[in-house]
Amino acid sequence: MDLVEKFDAKGKTGAPYHVEVYETRLTDADVNAPAGSRTYKLADGRSLDPLSDAKFKIVQTGEKIYRL
């Protein structure tokens, strides 16, 4: 899994979050292989469910956060 993107997000309370996006290549041996699935996580390791390009839900708490 490769880190492909980082961005900041905020919850409704204004709490800041740092989001990391990881991507799994379809073929690990070929760096030019097409991308596979994406995994979204907070910098502290908690998992995110993407709801749209700008909205995510923290799996453990159910809190919705929004990309800045």
C-alpha positions as CSV (number, residue, x, y, z in Angstrom):
1,M,0.0,0.0,0.0
2,D,1.4,3.4,-1.0
3,L,0.6,6.8,0.5
4,V,-0.8,8.8,-2.4
5,E,-2.4,11.8,-0.8
6,K,-2.7,13.8,2.4
7,F,-5.3,16.5,3.3
8,D,-6.9,18.3,6.2
9,A,-10.5,17.9,7.3
10,K,-12.7,19.3,10.0
11,G,-15.6,17.9,12.0
12,K,-18.8,19.8,12.8
13,T,-17.3,20.9,16.2
14,G,-14.3,22.4,14.3
15,A,-11.9,19.7,15.4
16,P,-9.0,19.4,12.9
17,Y,-8.1,16.0,11.4
18,H,-5.3,14.9,9.1
19,V,-6.4,12.4,6.4
20,E,-4.1,10.0,4.6
21,V,-5.1,8.2,1.4
22,Y,-3.4,4.8,0.6
23,E,-3.7,3.0,-2.7
24,T,-3.0,-0.6,-3.5
25,R,-1.7,-1.4,-6.9
26,L,-3.2,-4.3,-8.8
27,T,0.3,-5.6,-9.4
28,D,2.9,-4.7,-6.7
29,A,5.8,-5.5,-8.9
30,D,4.9,-3.0,-11.5
31,V,4.9,0.7,-10.4
32,N,3.1,1.6,-13.7
33,A,0.3,-0.8,-13.1
34,P,-3.2,0.7,-12.7
35,A,-4.3,1.7,-9.3
36,G,-6.4,-0.7,-7.2
37,S,-8.5,0.2,-4.2
38,R,-8.1,3.3,-2.0
39,T,-8.0,3.2,1.8
40,Y,-8.7,6.4,3.9
41,K,-7.3,6.7,7.4
42,L,-6.7,9.5,9.9
43,A,-3.1,10.2,10.8
44,D,-3.7,8.4,14.1
45,G,-4.6,5.2,12.3
46,R,-8.4,5.3,12.7
47,S,-10.3,4.1,9.6
48,L,-12.6,6.3,7.4
49,D,-15.5,5.5,5.2
50,P,-15.7,7.8,2.2
51,L,-19.2,9.2,1.7
52,S,-18.3,11.5,-1.2
53,D,-15.1,13.3,-2.4
54,A,-15.3,15.8,0.4
55,K,-17.2,13.9,3.2
56,F,-16.0,11.0,5.3
57,K,-17.2,9.1,8.4
58,I,-14.8,8.0,11.2
59,V,-15.7,4.3,11.5
60,Q,-15.0,4.0,15.3
61,T,-17.1,7.1,16.3
62,G,-19.6,7.7,13.4
63,E,-18.5,11.3,13.3
64,K,-18.7,12.9,9.9
65,I,-15.7,15.1,8.8
66,Y,-15.3,17.4,5.8
67,R,-12.4,18.0,3.5
68,L,-11.0,21.5,3.6
